[in-house]
Amino acid sequence: MGQKRKEVMCMNRVWNLSAGPATLPLEVLEQIQVNFLDYEGTGMSVIEMSHRSSSFQSIIDEAELLLRELLDIPEDYAVLFMQGGATLQFSALPLNLSHGNNLGYIVSGSWGDKAYKEAKKLNNKTLLLGSSKNIQYTALPTYDADRIPSCDYVHITSNNTIEGTEYFNYPECGDTPLVADMSSDFLSQPVDVTKFGLIYAGVQKNLGPAGISIVIVKKQLIREDLVGVPTYLDYATHANNQSMYNTPNTFAIYASMLVLRWLKKNGGLQAIHEKNKEKAQLLYDYIDHSSFYHNPVKVSERSLMNIPFTIGDKELEAKFIKEAKDSGFENIKGHRSVGGMRASLYNAFPKEGVLALIRFMNQFEEENQS
Ligand SMILES: *Cc1c(COP(=O)(O)O)cnc(C)c1O
């Protein structure tokens, strides 16, 4: 029997501003560590046990229950744990939800563009309803609302991880199901699930380790009569087998379940939303009051999760990234398509880290302004 160590060997934890995989709550990591060799007296690690065991069944059941509770998911929606990340959902959506009509895409960033292109590859009735590519995705696009009724679904990306915009009001789609890639703002705020036909998210941004995506789908959109769709990509496969048609990513489900417990214990989605707003506001206010740093995004559509900023001088930006790293801020380099820096302030990134970042930015500005 492995002896449980309560104390945790530590530790030079950095301020991890990664866009994903991303920082997780320290107390969750400690719980994983303490239980890793012997999960609750089973004498084995959670990564060694059968996914058909009662121990794992209770983990996945609790994960689904907590998700339903936190997001207030109605009974007529299924919750699926799948693999392949958000990217595999780009393919699953057109294969499952097309009834021969148009498939509408509102493209607000690079991820939405990938989703659109994948749908186009699989279905020649894929329609671009709007795009803000011409302004480098620095604001959400306008879109052709008149064509929404001709669509089997309308796809949006709720938070644009790379460019730093976020939907605070979702498009009105009437009877057409709205589908959202929520990978990078999943569980960061309360969401009215009934507004959506389907929500999906890779969990490695805001919920857990890489390796699963969660799909929340209105049951009536799941088809039992699909022909020619690969078994794994058919939502019915997962819905009819409680996400255990094949071996699921047991560890990622376990770790996500612990983060869901952490979210609930800390007051749920309204409470985390308040914290997220406060953290983002601190950084935006600082950037806006500085003439040294810039954020290019339309103010009313700025993401609470991913905050890109620039200095406007490539050499200074490289110096910033290097000195930030030396001062304990990791992964602050912006996406290669946008350049500059990006601070990802997901649920588990604490306010103290934001305050420390602002102190560092302020010092860097003083030392480097011309
Ligand atoms: C990260 C990300 C993806 C890709 O996720 P994978 O799990 O790596 O496939 C898709 N959409 C958005 C909005 C993302 O942030």
The ligand as a Gaussian input file, in Angstrom:
#p B3LYP/6-31G(d) Opt

LIG

0 1
 C       -7.322000      25.565000     -28.564000
 C       -8.530000      25.749000     -29.363000
 C       -8.927000      24.816000     -30.325000
 C       -8.113000      23.574000     -30.640000
 O       -8.227000      22.680000     -29.618000
 P       -7.583000      21.220000     -29.700000
 O       -8.152000      20.594000     -28.474000
 O       -6.112000      21.389000     -29.686000
 O       -8.070000      20.565000     -30.936000
 C      -10.098000      25.038000     -31.007000
 N      -10.851000      26.118000     -30.765000
 C      -10.492000      27.050000     -29.860000
 C      -11.361000      28.238000     -29.646000
 C       -9.329000      26.885000     -29.128000
 O       -8.977000      27.805000     -28.218000

